[in-house]
Amino acid sequence: MNLAAGQPAALRVLIVDDEAPARSRLRDLLGDIARTCPNAVAGMAANGVEALRLLETEEADVVLADIRMPAMDGVELARHLARRMPPLPVIFVTAYDQYAVEAFELAAVDYLLKPVRAERLVAALGKLRSHQPPTDPVLASLAPNERRHFSVSERGRILLLPVADVLYLKAELKYVTARTAERDYLLDESLVQLEQEFPQRLLRVHRNCLVAREAVLGVERAGEADGEGRWEVLLRGLDGPEGRLPVSRRQWPVVKQALGR
């Protein structure tokens, strides 16, 4: 948030909602409160993917985001924005039931209930100076669905890597390498956390490697000639040695059961 002459500058607000009337209502409400809470609409987007693309060219101080949206919901958007430096705060706009609202309150995440009232919007924006954006684990606990994208920081911008494109994930030093059919990406995430987040999608084959279950073509014995016999998983979309990953002895019973061997 910028300051000028000792006074708060106009807040730059990004509105994200998949319903055009809802976006228009928030824009009008921001106009109504502009005298008491100076603000300017930085842009409007219909989902999280559009919002992240918009933020590549526009600056914002806060995001007002609906939760239920196609392509990328509000919680996943907030998780990507929490990885920015500095993190960009998100105020959720929700029509959730009371149970979900209580979860937001326990996590100290700010939210607005639809239909949004002007005085509540003023109060939420007024908290920004003292309110710290929630961490990724907190946001993950509120996620209504699995993430559809990983955040990849490259050359000062956030790339969205579709989770469905990842064939395997391998821990290397302090990073995790995500491999697709085309190339590698570096993720600043923990392999353990990824395994916990995607238990139905990812299968551990080694202490430092998770594979996408849908990418597995089968398993095959290798290394018998040199006395180092082992099982390897064969992956679609990768040729030669890249398409073969070793299965550790410890993980083989789990892999065998998961693949119905």
Secondary structure as a PSIPRED ss2 file (coil, helix, strand):
# PSIPRED VFORMAT (PSIPRED V4.0)

   1 M C   1.000  0.000  0.000
   2 N C   1.000  0.000  0.000
   3 L E   0.000  0.000  1.000
   4 A E   0.000  0.000  1.000
   5 A C   1.000  0.000  0.000
   6 G C   1.000  0.000  0.000
   7 Q E   0.000  0.000  1.000
   8 P E   0.000  0.000  1.000
   9 A C   1.000  0.000  0.000
  10 A C   1.000  0.000  0.000
  11 L E   0.000  0.000  1.000
  12 R E   0.000  0.000  1.000
  13 V E   0.000  0.000  1.000
  14 L E   0.000  0.000  1.000
  15 I E   0.000  0.000  1.000
  16 V E   0.000  0.000  1.000
  17 D C   1.000  0.000  0.000
  18 D C   1.000  0.000  0.000
  19 E C   1.000  0.000  0.000
  20 A H   0.000  1.000  0.000
  21 P H   0.000  1.000  0.000
  22 A H   0.000  1.000  0.000
  23 R H   0.000  1.000  0.000
  24 S H   0.000  1.000  0.000
  25 R H   0.000  1.000  0.000
  26 L H   0.000  1.000  0.000
  27 R H   0.000  1.000  0.000
  28 D H   0.000  1.000  0.000
  29 L H   0.000  1.000  0.000
  30 L H   0.000  1.000  0.000
  31 G H   0.000  1.000  0.000
  32 D H   0.000  1.000  0.000
  33 I C   1.000  0.000  0.000
  34 A C   1.000  0.000  0.000
  35 R C   1.000  0.000  0.000
  36 T C   1.000  0.000  0.000
  37 C C   1.000  0.000  0.000
  38 P C   1.000  0.000  0.000
  39 N E   0.000  0.000  1.000
  40 A E   0.000  0.000  1.000
  41 V E   0.000  0.000  1.000
  42 A E   0.000  0.000  1.000
  43 G E   0.000  0.000  1.000
  44 M E   0.000  0.000  1.000
  45 A E   0.000  0.000  1.000
  46 A C   1.000  0.000  0.000
  47 N C   1.000  0.000  0.000
  48 G H   0.000  1.000  0.000
  49 V H   0.000  1.000  0.000
  50 E H   0.000  1.000  0.000
  51 A H   0.000  1.000  0.000
  52 L H   0.000  1.000  0.000
  53 R H   0.000  1.000  0.000
  54 L H   0.000  1.000  0.000
  55 L C   1.000  0.000  0.000
  56 E C   1.000  0.000  0.000
  57 T C   1.000  0.000  0.000
  58 E C   1.000  0.000  0.000
  59 E C   1.000  0.000  0.000
  60 A C   1.000  0.000  0.000
  61 D C   1.000  0.000  0.000
  62 V E   0.000  0.000  1.000
  63 V E   0.000  0.000  1.000
  64 L E   0.000  0.000  1.000
  65 A E   0.000  0.000  1.000
  66 D E   0.000  0.000  1.000
  67 I C   1.000  0.000  0.000
  68 R C   1.000  0.000  0.000
  69 M C   1.000  0.000  0.000
  70 P C   1.000  0.000  0.000
  71 A C   1.000  0.000  0.000
  72 M C   1.000  0.000  0.000
  73 D C   1.000  0.000  0.000
  74 G H   0.000  1.000  0.000
  75 V H   0.000  1.000  0.000
  76 E H   0.000  1.000  0.000
  77 L H   0.000  1.000  0.000
  78 A H   0.000  1.000  0.000
  79 R H   0.000  1.000  0.000
  80 H H   0.000  1.000  0.000
  81 L H   0.000  1.000  0.000
  82 A C   1.000  0.000  0.000
  83 R C   1.000  0.000  0.000
  84 R C   1.000  0.000  0.000
  85 M C   1.000  0.000  0.000
  86 P C   1.000  0.000  0.000
  87 P C   1.000  0.000  0.000
  88 L C   1.000  0.000  0.000
  89 P C   1.000  0.000  0.000
  90 V E   0.000  0.000  1.000
  91 I E   0.000  0.000  1.000
  92 F E   0.000  0.000  1.000
  93 V E   0.000  0.000  1.000
  94 T E   0.000  0.000  1.000
  95 A C   1.000  0.000  0.000
  96 Y C   1.000  0.000  0.000
  97 D C   1.000  0.000  0.000
  98 Q H   0.000  1.000  0.000
  99 Y H   0.000  1.000  0.000
 100 A H   0.000  1.000  0.000
 101 V H   0.000  1.000  0.000
 102 E H   0.000  1.000  0.000
 103 A H   0.000  1.000  0.000
 104 F H   0.000  1.000  0.000
 105 E H   0.000  1.000  0.000
 106 L H   0.000  1.000  0.000
 107 A C   1.000  0.000  0.000
 108 A C   1.000  0.000  0.000
 109 V C   1.000  0.000  0.000
 110 D C   1.000  0.000  0.000
 111 Y E   0.000  0.000  1.000
 112 L E   0.000  0.000  1.000
 113 L E   0.000  0.000  1.000
 114 K C   1.000  0.000  0.000
 115 P C   1.000  0.000  0.000
 116 V C   1.000  0.000  0.000
 117 R C   1.000  0.000  0.000
 118 A H   0.000  1.000  0.000
 119 E H   0.000  1.000  0.000
 120 R H   0.000  1.000  0.000
 121 L H   0.000  1.000  0.000
 122 V H   0.000  1.000  0.000
 123 A H   0.000  1.000  0.000
 124 A H   0.000  1.000  0.000
 125 L H   0.000  1.000  0.000
 126 G H   0.000  1.000  0.000
 127 K H   0.000  1.000  0.000
 128 L H   0.000  1.000  0.000
 129 R H   0.000  1.000  0.000
 130 S C   1.000  0.000  0.000
 131 H C   1.000  0.000  0.000
 132 Q C   1.000  0.000  0.000
 133 P C   1.000  0.000  0.000
 134 P C   1.000  0.000  0.000
 135 T C   1.000  0.000  0.000
 136 D H   0.000  1.000  0.000
 137 P H   0.000  1.000  0.000
 138 V H   0.000  1.000  0.000
 139 L H   0.000  1.000  0.000
 140 A H   0.000  1.000  0.000
 141 S H   0.000  1.000  0.000
 142 L H   0.000  1.000  0.000
 143 A C   1.000  0.000  0.000
 144 P C   1.000  0.000  0.000
 145 N C   1.000  0.000  0.000
 146 E C   1.000  0.000  0.000
 147 R C   1.000  0.000  0.000
 148 R C   1.000  0.000  0.000
 149 H E   0.000  0.000  1.000
 150 F E   0.000  0.000  1.000
 151 S E   0.000  0.000  1.000
 152 V E   0.000  0.000  1.000
 153 S E   0.000  0.000  1.000
 154 E E   0.000  0.000  1.000
 155 R C   1.000  0.000  0.000
 156 G C   1.000  0.000  0.000
 157 R E   0.000  0.000  1.000
 158 I E   0.000  0.000  1.000
 159 L E   0.000  0.000  1.000
 160 L E   0.000  0.000  1.000
 161 L E   0.000  0.000  1.000
 162 P E   0.000  0.000  1.000
 163 V H   0.000  1.000  0.000
 164 A H   0.000  1.000  0.000
 165 D H   0.000  1.000  0.000
 166 V C   1.000  0.000  0.000
 167 L C   1.000  0.000  0.000
 168 Y E   0.000  0.000  1.000
 169 L E   0.000  0.000  1.000
 170 K E   0.000  0.000  1.000
 171 A E   0.000  0.000  1.000
 172 E E   0.000  0.000  1.000
 173 L C   1.000  0.000  0.000
 174 K C   1.000  0.000  0.000
 175 Y E   0.000  0.000  1.000
 176 V E   0.000  0.000  1.000
 177 T E   0.000  0.000  1.000
 178 A E   0.000  0.000  1.000
 179 R E   0.000  0.000  1.000
 180 T C   1.000  0.000  0.000
 181 A C   1.000  0.000  0.000
 182 E C   1.000  0.000  0.000
 183 R C   1.000  0.000  0.000
 184 D E   0.000  0.000  1.000
 185 Y E   0.000  0.000  1.000
 186 L E   0.000  0.000  1.000
 187 L E   0.000  0.000  1.000
 188 D C   1.000  0.000  0.000
 189 E C   1.000  0.000  0.000
 190 S C   1.000  0.000  0.000
 191 L H   0.000  1.000  0.000
 192 V H   0.000  1.000  0.000
 193 Q H   0.000  1.000  0.000
 194 L H   0.000  1.000  0.000
 195 E H   0.000  1.000  0.000
 196 Q H   0.000  1.000  0.000
 197 E H   0.000  1.000  0.000
 198 F C   1.000  0.000  0.000
 199 P C   1.000  0.000  0.000
 200 Q C   1.000  0.000  0.000
 201 R C   1.000  0.000  0.000
 202 L E   0.000  0.000  1.000
 203 L E   0.000  0.000  1.000
 204 R E   0.000  0.000  1.000
 205 V E   0.000  0.000  1.000
 206 H E   0.000  0.000  1.000
 207 R C   1.000  0.000  0.000
 208 N C   1.000  0.000  0.000
 209 C E   0.000  0.000  1.000
 210 L E   0.000  0.000  1.000
 211 V E   0.000  0.000  1.000
 212 A E   0.000  0.000  1.000
 213 R H   0.000  1.000  0.000
 214 E H   0.000  1.000  0.000
 215 A H   0.000  1.000  0.000
 216 V E   0.000  0.000  1.000
 217 L E   0.000  0.000  1.000
 218 G E   0.000  0.000  1.000
 219 V E   0.000  0.000  1.000
 220 E E   0.000  0.000  1.000
 221 R E   0.000  0.000  1.000
 222 A E   0.000  0.000  1.000
 223 G C   1.000  0.000  0.000
 224 E C   1.000  0.000  0.000
 225 A C   1.000  0.000  0.000
 226 D C   1.000  0.000  0.000
 227 G C   1.000  0.000  0.000
 228 E C   1.000  0.000  0.000
 229 G C   1.000  0.000  0.000
 230 R E   0.000  0.000  1.000
 231 W E   0.000  0.000  1.000
 232 E E   0.000  0.000  1.000
 233 V E   0.000  0.000  1.000
 234 L E   0.000  0.000  1.000
 235 L E   0.000  0.000  1.000
 236 R C   1.000  0.000  0.000
 237 G C   1.000  0.000  0.000
 238 L C   1.000  0.000  0.000
 239 D C   1.000  0.000  0.000
 240 G H   0.000  1.000  0.000
 241 P H   0.000  1.000  0.000
 242 E H   0.000  1.000  0.000
 243 G H   0.000  1.000  0.000
 244 R E   0.000  0.000  1.000
 245 L E   0.000  0.000  1.000
 246 P E   0.000  0.000  1.000
 247 V E   0.000  0.000  1.000
 248 S C   1.000  0.000  0.000
 249 R C   1.000  0.000  0.000
 250 R C   1.000  0.000  0.000
 251 Q C   1.000  0.000  0.000
 252 W H   0.000  1.000  0.000
 253 P H   0.000  1.000  0.000
 254 V H   0.000  1.000  0.000
 255 V H   0.000  1.000  0.000
 256 K H   0.000  1.000  0.000
 257 Q H   0.000  1.000  0.000
 258 A H   0.000  1.000  0.000
 259 L C   1.000  0.000  0.000
 260 G C   1.000  0.000  0.000
 261 R C   1.000  0.000  0.000
